[in-house]
Amino acid sequence: MSTAPLLGRGLVARRFSVDKEDVVFVKGVLEASEGLGALFAERGGELVIAAPESRAAELDEVLADLQRELGARLGPM
């Protein structure tokens, strides 16, 4: 999955893998976090989450919590 079209000036992206059954939960967490990030999925639970640079630390905290809770994996960009 290429993230090139997603990334513009002022955005960061994180590759995040969850079980496909958890995608809707992750989307709900992001939406409940006042627009923290936008979720893009190509197939199954392979996700790319884009967020404003100004919220990168907050996104990383949320993703770390999700890793612990769901056994998700944060991958290289």
C-alpha positions, 0 to 999 in steps of 0.5 A: 500500500502506497502512502504517497497520495495521503501525505501532504505538507503537515501530515504524518502517517503510521502503518498499523495492523489489527485483526480485521474484526478490530478495524471498526473499533479502531475507526471508532476510537479515532473518530471519538478522539476529535478528528485525531486521524483518518484511517485508510484500509486497503484490505483486512486489518492492514491500515494507514492512519494519517494525522496532522503533525501537530497531533503526532504524539497524541496519535502515537499514544493512542496507537500504543494503547491499542497495541496493548489492548488489541495485540496490534502491530505498528509497522514501518512507513 
